[in-house]
Amino acid sequence: MRDPARALVEFGERSGGEVVKLNLGSLRPYLITHPDHLQRVLREKSDNYVRGGDGLQWRPLKRLFGEGILGDGEHWTNSRHILQPLFTARRIDGLVDRLAVAIEEAIGELEEPARTGRPVDMGKVQAQIVCSATMRIFFADKITVPDAMRIMQAQDAIAWSVMPRILVPWAPLAAPMPGDRTFRRAVQLIDDLLLPTIRAARATADDDVDADDIISTLWRGRTEDGGRLDERQVRNDTVAMVATTTETTISVLTWLWPHIEQNPAIAARLYEELDQVVGDQPVRREHLRELRYTRQVLDELLRLYPVGWLFPRMAVEEDVIGGVRIPAGATLVGSPMITQRMSQFWDRPEVFDPDRFSPELVRSRPKYAHFPFGGGPHQCIGMHLFYLEATLIVATLLSRFRLRLCRNVVPGIKVAAALRPLDRVEVTLRRVQGVAA
């Protein structure tokens, strides 16, 4: 309990990549850490390993997200069928320049603290940047940035408040637990902010056939059998997509700034790449494919800090994994945070080293040694968006500013429903000379 992140990684180390059973009282899940075993569970036999049910993690979070894109079965199939076209690589690539302009305008708000030397909280800065861009591009400004920021705060409260129920998953939902009141207040706030917007969008969705924002698409979309989603599922998917399009970028980048300050050689390579590729121009689509080292830095951040750190599954039918019999109804747990920090699969796993994602090393590594967005049919549909959005933010910020930490410490990990930095990262900004505002 003092350091759950370290304890979980130690469980993985002790397992040696074998399938083991964890003794968590009345819940005894199988811990799956080997890339081959993870591939079987998440991809090859995904139909047999479902994420629904009342097991670890899903039951407490279902009170927020309900049935839909973050569920399983028919509801998930319908939501995925409707939303997937919005997040294809081709479509996201077509939005890059609009996304770049929105990010550039939001980062422009940092000119004042850079001029005055006022410290800024990078978690809040990133939330402002991501919300400004995402609400414009994916929600057509139906959700205002101030409302989106309030939703982000509510999501933070929820991520922490559900931990008692994740740690004690056998407790009945009717039994009061620490965090329940915070959870209910946060969910109510999200519904108060989103439901009027969702209902208003319903009236215009069919008339405006060119509207391709998430809420209009959900209302206008057809399920595989030709039906429509009801209001509850549109609400569930809207809440889920607000989280999916914002959470990873906001949280993961918070760890970037202390890591590059503590590693001057890595910072120098980032700056050099940005100078060569972007120079004093605004960051645009044509630059992104050339920012290869920047992508390696992001992959290394995701290795150490996968926001979605826990992937529980329930076995529908009996199976055998790594020579271990898995009975029907058993709970299995895979964790990117564990596998991605195991010395069996990574050299010096505690070291921040983007070179481990050079193309030749990536090709030689098992696919599921690095799976921060899950895998198989349930792989996060926002993965491609994260890489584009995060690259644009890093490239735009570092093309215009140099950041100096107020306290040169890499924050620890707060294990919640989604990983969070344990402490704030405050920086002062210095304008890069010769770069146009």
Contacts in CASP RR format, 6 or more apart in sequence:
PFRMAT RR
TARGET T0000
AUTHOR 0000-0000-0000
METHOD contacts of the structure
MODEL  1
MRDPARALVEFGERSGGEVVKLNLGSLRPYLITHPDHLQRVLREKSDNYV
RGGDGLQWRPLKRLFGEGILGDGEHWTNSRHILQPLFTARRIDGLVDRLA
VAIEEAIGELEEPARTGRPVDMGKVQAQIVCSATMRIFFADKITVPDAMR
IMQAQDAIAWSVMPRILVPWAPLAAPMPGDRTFRRAVQLIDDLLLPTIRA
ARATADDDVDADDIISTLWRGRTEDGGRLDERQVRNDTVAMVATTTETTI
SVLTWLWPHIEQNPAIAARLYEELDQVVGDQPVRREHLRELRYTRQVLDE
LLRLYPVGWLFPRMAVEEDVIGGVRIPAGATLVGSPMITQRMSQFWDRPE
VFDPDRFSPELVRSRPKYAHFPFGGGPHQCIGMHLFYLEATLIVATLLSR
FRLRLCRNVVPGIKVAAALRPLDRVEVTLRRVQGVAA
4 415 0 8 1.000
5 337 0 8 1.000
5 412 0 8 1.000
5 413 0 8 1.000
5 415 0 8 1.000
5 419 0 8 1.000
8 335 0 8 1.000
8 337 0 8 1.000
8 338 0 8 1.000
8 415 0 8 1.000
9 337 0 8 1.000
9 338 0 8 1.000
9 341 0 8 1.000
9 342 0 8 1.000
11 20 0 8 1.000
11 22 0 8 1.000
11 31 0 8 1.000
11 338 0 8 1.000
12 31 0 8 1.000
12 33 0 8 1.000
12 338 0 8 1.000
12 339 0 8 1.000
12 342 0 8 1.000
13 342 0 8 1.000
13 343 0 8 1.000
13 344 0 8 1.000
14 20 0 8 1.000
15 31 0 8 1.000
15 33 0 8 1.000
16 33 0 8 1.000
16 342 0 8 1.000
16 344 0 8 1.000
17 33 0 8 1.000
17 34 0 8 1.000
17 37 0 8 1.000
17 342 0 8 1.000
17 344 0 8 1.000
18 34 0 8 1.000
18 322 0 8 1.000
18 324 0 8 1.000
19 30 0 8 1.000
19 31 0 8 1.000
19 32 0 8 1.000
19 34 0 8 1.000
19 37 0 8 1.000
19 321 0 8 1.000
19 322 0 8 1.000
19 323 0 8 1.000
19 324 0 8 1.000
19 326 0 8 1.000
20 30 0 8 1.000
20 31 0 8 1.000
21 28 0 8 1.000
21 29 0 8 1.000
21 30 0 8 1.000
21 31 0 8 1.000
22 28 0 8 1.000
22 29 0 8 1.000
22 30 0 8 1.000
22 31 0 8 1.000
22 333 0 8 1.000
26 170 0 8 1.000
27 55 0 8 1.000
27 56 0 8 1.000
27 169 0 8 1.000
27 170 0 8 1.000
27 331 0 8 1.000
28 331 0 8 1.000
29 56 0 8 1.000
29 312 0 8 1.000
29 330 0 8 1.000
29 331 0 8 1.000
29 332 0 8 1.000
29 333 0 8 1.000
30 321 0 8 1.000
30 324 0 8 1.000
30 326 0 8 1.000
30 330 0 8 1.000
30 331 0 8 1.000
30 332 0 8 1.000
30 333 0 8 1.000
31 332 0 8 1.000
31 333 0 8 1.000
31 334 0 8 1.000
31 335 0 8 1.000
31 338 0 8 1.000
32 38 0 8 1.000
32 41 0 8 1.000
32 321 0 8 1.000
32 332 0 8 1.000
32 333 0 8 1.000
32 334 0 8 1.000
33 334 0 8 1.000
33 335 0 8 1.000
33 338 0 8 1.000
33 339 0 8 1.000
33 342 0 8 1.000
34 322 0 8 1.000
34 339 0 8 1.000
35 339 0 8 1.000
35 345 0 8 1.000
35 366 0 8 1.000
35 367 0 8 1.000
35 368 0 8 1.000
35 369 0 8 1.000
36 366 0 8 1.000
36 368 0 8 1.000
37 321 0 8 1.000
37 322 0 8 1.000
38 334 0 8 1.000
38 339 0 8 1.000
38 368 0 8 1.000
38 371 0 8 1.000
39 366 0 8 1.000
39 367 0 8 1.000
39 368 0 8 1.000
40 321 0 8 1.000
41 49 0 8 1.000
41 313 0 8 1.000
41 321 0 8 1.000
41 332 0 8 1.000
41 334 0 8 1.000
42 49 0 8 1.000
42 311 0 8 1.000
42 313 0 8 1.000
42 368 0 8 1.000
42 371 0 8 1.000
42 374 0 8 1.000
42 375 0 8 1.000
42 376 0 8 1.000
42 378 0 8 1.000
43 375 0 8 1.000
43 376 0 8 1.000
43 377 0 8 1.000
45 319 0 8 1.000
46 376 0 8 1.000
46 377 0 8 1.000
46 378 0 8 1.000
47 316 0 8 1.000
48 315 0 8 1.000
48 316 0 8 1.000
48 317 0 8 1.000
48 319 0 8 1.000
49 313 0 8 1.000
49 314 0 8 1.000
49 315 0 8 1.000
49 316 0 8 1.000
49 332 0 8 1.000
50 72 0 8 1.000
50 73 0 8 1.000
50 313 0 8 1.000
50 314 0 8 1.000
50 316 0 8 1.000
51 58 0 8 1.000
51 71 0 8 1.000
51 72 0 8 1.000
51 311 0 8 1.000
51 312 0 8 1.000
51 313 0 8 1.000
51 314 0 8 1.000
51 378 0 8 1.000
52 58 0 8 1.000
52 71 0 8 1.000
52 72 0 8 1.000
52 73 0 8 1.000
52 314 0 8 1.000
53 59 0 8 1.000
53 72 0 8 1.000
53 314 0 8 1.000
54 169 0 8 1.000
55 169 0 8 1.000
55 312 0 8 1.000
55 314 0 8 1.000
55 331 0 8 1.000
56 166 0 8 1.000
56 169 0 8 1.000
56 310 0 8 1.000
56 312 0 8 1.000
56 331 0 8 1.000
56 333 0 8 1.000
57 166 0 8 1.000
57 169 0 8 1.000
57 310 0 8 1.000
57 312 0 8 1.000
57 417 0 8 1.000
58 71 0 8 1.000
58 312 0 8 1.000
59 165 0 8 1.000
59 169 0 8 1.000
59 173 0 8 1.000
60 162 0 8 1.000
60 165 0 8 1.000
60 166 0 8 1.000
60 169 0 8 1.000
60 417 0 8 1.000
61 70 0 8 1.000
61 162 0 8 1.000
61 417 0 8 1.000
62 71 0 8 1.000
63 173 0 8 1.000
63 183 0 8 1.000
63 187 0 8 1.000
64 158 0 8 1.000
64 183 0 8 1.000
64 187 0 8 1.000
64 190 0 8 1.000
64 239 0 8 1.000
65 71 0 8 1.000
65 236 0 8 1.000
65 239 0 8 1.000
65 240 0 8 1.000
65 243 0 8 1.000
66 236 0 8 1.000
67 75 0 8 1.000
67 76 0 8 1.000
67 232 0 8 1.000
67 233 0 8 1.000
67 236 0 8 1.000
68 75 0 8 1.000
68 76 0 8 1.000
68 78 0 8 1.000
68 79 0 8 1.000
68 233 0 8 1.000
68 236 0 8 1.000
68 237 0 8 1.000
68 240 0 8 1.000
69 76 0 8 1.000
69 79 0 8 1.000
69 80 0 8 1.000
69 83 0 8 1.000
69 236 0 8 1.000
69 237 0 8 1.000
69 240 0 8 1.000
69 241 0 8 1.000
69 244 0 8 1.000
69 381 0 8 1.000
70 76 0 8 1.000
70 236 0 8 1.000
70 240 0 8 1.000
75 233 0 8 1.000
76 378 0 8 1.000
77 223 0 8 1.000
77 224 0 8 1.000
78 223 0 8 1.000
78 224 0 8 1.000
78 229 0 8 1.000
78 233 0 8 1.000
79 218 0 8 1.000
79 229 0 8 1.000
79 233 0 8 1.000
79 237 0 8 1.000
80 377 0 8 1.000
80 381 0 8 1.000
81 223 0 8 1.000
81 224 0 8 1.000
82 217 0 8 1.000
82 218 0 8 1.000
82 221 0 8 1.000
82 222 0 8 1.000
82 223 0 8 1.000
82 229 0 8 1.000
83 214 0 8 1.000
83 217 0 8 1.000
83 218 0 8 1.000
83 237 0 8 1.000
83 241 0 8 1.000
83 381 0 8 1.000
84 381 0 8 1.000
85 91 0 8 1.000
86 138 0 8 1.000
86 212 0 8 1.000
86 214 0 8 1.000
86 217 0 8 1.000
87 381 0 8 1.000
87 382 0 8 1.000
87 384 0 8 1.000
87 385 0 8 1.000
88 384 0 8 1.000
89 384 0 8 1.000
92 384 0 8 1.000
92 385 0 8 1.000
92 388 0 8 1.000
93 285 0 8 1.000
93 388 0 8 1.000
94 285 0 8 1.000
95 137 0 8 1.000
96 284 0 8 1.000
96 285 0 8 1.000
96 288 0 8 1.000
96 388 0 8 1.000
96 392 0 8 1.000
97 284 0 8 1.000
97 285 0 8 1.000
98 136 0 8 1.000
98 137 0 8 1.000
99 133 0 8 1.000
99 137 0 8 1.000
99 388 0 8 1.000
99 389 0 8 1.000
99 392 0 8 1.000
100 282 0 8 1.000
100 283 0 8 1.000
100 284 0 8 1.000
100 285 0 8 1.000
100 392 0 8 1.000
100 396 0 8 1.000
101 282 0 8 1.000
102 132 0 8 1.000
102 133 0 8 1.000
102 136 0 8 1.000
102 137 0 8 1.000
103 129 0 8 1.000
103 132 0 8 1.000
103 133 0 8 1.000
103 389 0 8 1.000
103 392 0 8 1.000
103 393 0 8 1.000
103 396 0 8 1.000
104 282 0 8 1.000
104 283 0 8 1.000
104 396 0 8 1.000
105 132 0 8 1.000
106 128 0 8 1.000
106 129 0 8 1.000
106 132 0 8 1.000
106 133 0 8 1.000
107 129 0 8 1.000
107 393 0 8 1.000
107 396 0 8 1.000
107 397 0 8 1.000
107 400 0 8 1.000
108 400 0 8 1.000
108 437 0 8 1.000
109 128 0 8 1.000
110 120 0 8 1.000
110 125 0 8 1.000
110 397 0 8 1.000
110 400 0 8 1.000
110 401 0 8 1.000
110 429 0 8 1.000
111 431 0 8 1.000
111 437 0 8 1.000
112 118 0 8 1.000
113 119 0 8 1.000
113 120 0 8 1.000
113 428 0 8 1.000
113 429 0 8 1.000
114 401 0 8 1.000
114 429 0 8 1.000
114 430 0 8 1.000
114 431 0 8 1.000
115 431 0 8 1.000
117 428 0 8 1.000
117 429 0 8 1.000
118 428 0 8 1.000
119 406 0 8 1.000
119 426 0 8 1.000
119 427 0 8 1.000
119 428 0 8 1.000
120 426 0 8 1.000
120 427 0 8 1.000
120 428 0 8 1.000
120 429 0 8 1.000
121 424 0 8 1.000
121 425 0 8 1.000
121 426 0 8 1.000
122 253 0 8 1.000
122 254 0 8 1.000
122 257 0 8 1.000
122 403 0 8 1.000
122 424 0 8 1.000
122 425 0 8 1.000
122 426 0 8 1.000
122 427 0 8 1.000
123 250 0 8 1.000
123 253 0 8 1.000
123 254 0 8 1.000
123 421 0 8 1.000
123 424 0 8 1.000
123 425 0 8 1.000
126 249 0 8 1.000
126 250 0 8 1.000
126 253 0 8 1.000
126 254 0 8 1.000
126 393 0 8 1.000
127 149 0 8 1.000
127 152 0 8 1.000
127 246 0 8 1.000
127 250 0 8 1.000
128 145 0 8 1.000
128 149 0 8 1.000
129 393 0 8 1.000
130 246 0 8 1.000
130 249 0 8 1.000
130 250 0 8 1.000
130 389 0 8 1.000
130 393 0 8 1.000
131 145 0 8 1.000
131 148 0 8 1.000
131 149 0 8 1.000
131 152 0 8 1.000
131 246 0 8 1.000
132 145 0 8 1.000
133 389 0 8 1.000
134 148 0 8 1.000
134 245 0 8 1.000
134 246 0 8 1.000
134 389 0 8 1.000
135 141 0 8 1.000
135 142 0 8 1.000
135 143 0 8 1.000
135 144 0 8 1.000
135 145 0 8 1.000
135 148 0 8 1.000
138 213 0 8 1.000
138 214 0 8 1.000
138 241 0 8 1.000
138 245 0 8 1.000
139 213 0 8 1.000
139 214 0 8 1.000
139 215 0 8 1.000
139 242 0 8 1.000
140 211 0 8 1.000
140 213 0 8 1.000
140 215 0 8 1.000
140 216 0 8 1.000
142 197 0 8 1.000
142 200 0 8 1.000
142 201 0 8 1.000
142 213 0 8 1.000
142 215 0 8 1.000
143 151 0 8 1.000
143 193 0 8 1.000
143 194 0 8 1.000
143 197 0 8 1.000
143 242 0 8 1.000
147 193 0 8 1.000
148 242 0 8 1.000
148 246 0 8 1.000
150 189 0 8 1.000
150 193 0 8 1.000
151 189 0 8 1.000
151 190 0 8 1.000
151 193 0 8 1.000
151 194 0 8 1.000
151 242 0 8 1.000
152 246 0 8 1.000
152 250 0 8 1.000
154 186 0 8 1.000
154 187 0 8 1.000
154 189 0 8 1.000
154 190 0 8 1.000
155 186 0 8 1.000
155 190 0 8 1.000
155 243 0 8 1.000
155 247 0 8 1.000
156 420 0 8 1.000
157 182 0 8 1.000
157 183 0 8 1.000
157 185 0 8 1.000
157 186 0 8 1.000
158 182 0 8 1.000
158 183 0 8 1.000
158 186 0 8 1.000
158 187 0 8 1.000
158 417 0 8 1.000
159 416 0 8 1.000
159 417 0 8 1.000
159 418 0 8 1.000
159 420 0 8 1.000
160 182 0 8 1.000
160 414 0 8 1.000
160 416 0 8 1.000
160 417 0 8 1.000
160 420 0 8 1.000
161 179 0 8 1.000
161 180 0 8 1.000
161 182 0 8 1.000
161 183 0 8 1.000
161 186 0 8 1.000
162 179 0 8 1.000
162 183 0 8 1.000
162 416 0 8 1.000
162 417 0 8 1.000
163 415 0 8 1.000
163 416 0 8 1.000
163 417 0 8 1.000
164 177 0 8 1.000
164 178 0 8 1.000
164 179 0 8 1.000
165 171 0 8 1.000
165 173 0 8 1.000
165 177 0 8 1.000
166 417 0 8 1.000
168 177 0 8 1.000
171 177 0 8 1.000
190 239 0 8 1.000
191 235 0 8 1.000
194 235 0 8 1.000
194 238 0 8 1.000
194 239 0 8 1.000
194 242 0 8 1.000
195 235 0 8 1.000
197 215 0 8 1.000
198 215 0 8 1.000
198 231 0 8 1.000
198 234 0 8 1.000
198 235 0 8 1.000
198 238 0 8 1.000
199 231 0 8 1.000
201 215 0 8 1.000
201 216 0 8 1.000
201 219 0 8 1.000
202 219 0 8 1.000
202 231 0 8 1.000
202 234 0 8 1.000
204 211 0 8 1.000
204 216 0 8 1.000
205 211 0 8 1.000
205 215 0 8 1.000
205 216 0 8 1.000
205 219 0 8 1.000
205 220 0 8 1.000
206 219 0 8 1.000
206 220 0 8 1.000
208 216 0 8 1.000
209 220 0 8 1.000
211 217 0 8 1.000
211 220 0 8 1.000
214 237 0 8 1.000
214 238 0 8 1.000
214 241 0 8 1.000
215 234 0 8 1.000
215 238 0 8 1.000
218 229 0 8 1.000
218 233 0 8 1.000
218 234 0 8 1.000
218 237 0 8 1.000
218 238 0 8 1.000
219 228 0 8 1.000
219 229 0 8 1.000
219 234 0 8 1.000
221 228 0 8 1.000
221 229 0 8 1.000
222 228 0 8 1.000
223 229 0 8 1.000
229 237 0 8 1.000
244 380 0 8 1.000
244 381 0 8 1.000
244 382 0 8 1.000
245 382 0 8 1.000
245 385 0 8 1.000
247 307 0 8 1.000
247 418 0 8 1.000
248 307 0 8 1.000
248 308 0 8 1.000
248 386 0 8 1.000
249 386 0 8 1.000
249 389 0 8 1.000
249 390 0 8 1.000
249 393 0 8 1.000
251 305 0 8 1.000
251 307 0 8 1.000
251 418 0 8 1.000
251 419 0 8 1.000
251 420 0 8 1.000
251 421 0 8 1.000
252 298 0 8 1.000
252 301 0 8 1.000
252 302 0 8 1.000
252 305 0 8 1.000
252 307 0 8 1.000
252 386 0 8 1.000
252 390 0 8 1.000
253 301 0 8 1.000
253 390 0 8 1.000
253 393 0 8 1.000
253 394 0 8 1.000
254 411 0 8 1.000
254 421 0 8 1.000
254 425 0 8 1.000
255 301 0 8 1.000
255 304 0 8 1.000
255 305 0 8 1.000
255 410 0 8 1.000
255 411 0 8 1.000
255 421 0 8 1.000
255 425 0 8 1.000
256 297 0 8 1.000
256 301 0 8 1.000
256 394 0 8 1.000
257 403 0 8 1.000
257 405 0 8 1.000
257 425 0 8 1.000
257 427 0 8 1.000
258 405 0 8 1.000
258 408 0 8 1.000
258 409 0 8 1.000
258 410 0 8 1.000
258 411 0 8 1.000
258 425 0 8 1.000
259 266 0 8 1.000
259 301 0 8 1.000
259 352 0 8 1.000
259 410 0 8 1.000
260 266 0 8 1.000
260 267 0 8 1.000
260 270 0 8 1.000
260 297 0 8 1.000
261 267 0 8 1.000
261 403 0 8 1.000
261 404 0 8 1.000
261 405 0 8 1.000
261 408 0 8 1.000
262 352 0 8 1.000
262 408 0 8 1.000
262 410 0 8 1.000
263 352 0 8 1.000
266 297 0 8 1.000
266 352 0 8 1.000
266 354 0 8 1.000
269 293 0 8 1.000
270 293 0 8 1.000
270 294 0 8 1.000
270 297 0 8 1.000
270 394 0 8 1.000
270 398 0 8 1.000
271 398 0 8 1.000
273 291 0 8 1.000
273 292 0 8 1.000
273 293 0 8 1.000
273 294 0 8 1.000
274 291 0 8 1.000
274 294 0 8 1.000
274 395 0 8 1.000
274 398 0 8 1.000
274 399 0 8 1.000
277 287 0 8 1.000
277 290 0 8 1.000
277 291 0 8 1.000
278 287 0 8 1.000
278 291 0 8 1.000
278 395 0 8 1.000
278 399 0 8 1.000
279 399 0 8 1.000
279 435 0 8 1.000
280 399 0 8 1.000
280 434 0 8 1.000
280 435 0 8 1.000
280 436 0 8 1.000
281 287 0 8 1.000
282 396 0 8 1.000
283 392 0 8 1.000
283 395 0 8 1.000
283 396 0 8 1.000
283 399 0 8 1.000
287 395 0 8 1.000
288 388 0 8 1.000
288 391 0 8 1.000
288 392 0 8 1.000
288 395 0 8 1.000
291 391 0 8 1.000
291 395 0 8 1.000
293 354 0 8 1.000
294 391 0 8 1.000
294 394 0 8 1.000
294 395 0 8 1.000
295 357 0 8 1.000
295 387 0 8 1.000
295 391 0 8 1.000
296 354 0 8 1.000
296 355 0 8 1.000
296 357 0 8 1.000
296 358 0 8 1.000
297 354 0 8 1.000
297 394 0 8 1.000
298 387 0 8 1.000
298 390 0 8 1.000
298 391 0 8 1.000
298 394 0 8 1.000
299 354 0 8 1.000
299 357 0 8 1.000
299 370 0 8 1.000
300 352 0 8 1.000
300 353 0 8 1.000
300 354 0 8 1.000
300 356 0 8 1.000
300 357 0 8 1.000
302 370 0 8 1.000
302 372 0 8 1.000
303 340 0 8 1.000
303 341 0 8 1.000
303 346 0 8 1.000
303 356 0 8 1.000
303 370 0 8 1.000
303 372 0 8 1.000
304 340 0 8 1.000
304 341 0 8 1.000
304 352 0 8 1.000
305 337 0 8 1.000
305 413 0 8 1.000
305 419 0 8 1.000
306 336 0 8 1.000
306 337 0 8 1.000
306 340 0 8 1.000
306 372 0 8 1.000
306 419 0 8 1.000
307 372 0 8 1.000
307 418 0 8 1.000
307 419 0 8 1.000
308 336 0 8 1.000
308 372 0 8 1.000
308 418 0 8 1.000
308 419 0 8 1.000
309 335 0 8 1.000
309 336 0 8 1.000
309 337 0 8 1.000
309 415 0 8 1.000
309 418 0 8 1.000
309 419 0 8 1.000
310 333 0 8 1.000
310 334 0 8 1.000
310 335 0 8 1.000
310 337 0 8 1.000
311 333 0 8 1.000
311 334 0 8 1.000
311 335 0 8 1.000
311 336 0 8 1.000
311 374 0 8 1.000
312 331 0 8 1.000
312 332 0 8 1.000
312 333 0 8 1.000
312 334 0 8 1.000
313 331 0 8 1.000
313 332 0 8 1.000
313 333 0 8 1.000
313 334 0 8 1.000
314 329 0 8 1.000
314 330 0 8 1.000
314 331 0 8 1.000
314 332 0 8 1.000
315 326 0 8 1.000
315 327 0 8 1.000
315 328 0 8 1.000
315 329 0 8 1.000
315 330 0 8 1.000
315 331 0 8 1.000
315 332 0 8 1.000
316 328 0 8 1.000
316 329 0 8 1.000
317 328 0 8 1.000
318 325 0 8 1.000
318 326 0 8 1.000
318 327 0 8 1.000
318 328 0 8 1.000
319 325 0 8 1.000
319 326 0 8 1.000
320 326 0 8 1.000
326 332 0 8 1.000
336 370 0 8 1.000
336 371 0 8 1.000
336 372 0 8 1.000
336 374 0 8 1.000
337 413 0 8 1.000
337 419 0 8 1.000
339 345 0 8 1.000
339 368 0 8 1.000
339 369 0 8 1.000
339 371 0 8 1.000
340 346 0 8 1.000
340 349 0 8 1.000
340 369 0 8 1.000
340 370 0 8 1.000
340 371 0 8 1.000
340 372 0 8 1.000
341 349 0 8 1.000
341 350 0 8 1.000
342 349 0 8 1.000
343 349 0 8 1.000
345 365 0 8 1.000
345 366 0 8 1.000
345 369 0 8 1.000
346 356 0 8 1.000
346 369 0 8 1.000
347 356 0 8 1.000
355 361 0 8 1.000
368 375 0 8 1.000
373 379 0 8 1.000
373 380 0 8 1.000
373 382 0 8 1.000
373 383 0 8 1.000
373 386 0 8 1.000
374 380 0 8 1.000
397 403 0 8 1.000
399 432 0 8 1.000
399 435 0 8 1.000
400 431 0 8 1.000
400 432 0 8 1.000
400 435 0 8 1.000
400 437 0 8 1.000
401 429 0 8 1.000
401 430 0 8 1.000
401 431 0 8 1.000
401 432 0 8 1.000
402 429 0 8 1.000
402 430 0 8 1.000
402 432 0 8 1.000
403 427 0 8 1.000
403 428 0 8 1.000
403 429 0 8 1.000
403 430 0 8 1.000
404 427 0 8 1.000
404 428 0 8 1.000
404 429 0 8 1.000
404 430 0 8 1.000
405 425 0 8 1.000
405 426 0 8 1.000
405 427 0 8 1.000
406 426 0 8 1.000
406 427 0 8 1.000
406 428 0 8 1.000
407 426 0 8 1.000
409 423 0 8 1.000
411 421 0 8 1.000
411 422 0 8 1.000
411 423 0 8 1.000
411 424 0 8 1.000
411 425 0 8 1.000
412 421 0 8 1.000
412 422 0 8 1.000
412 423 0 8 1.000
413 419 0 8 1.000
413 420 0 8 1.000
413 421 0 8 1.000
413 422 0 8 1.000
414 420 0 8 1.000
414 421 0 8 1.000
414 422 0 8 1.000
END
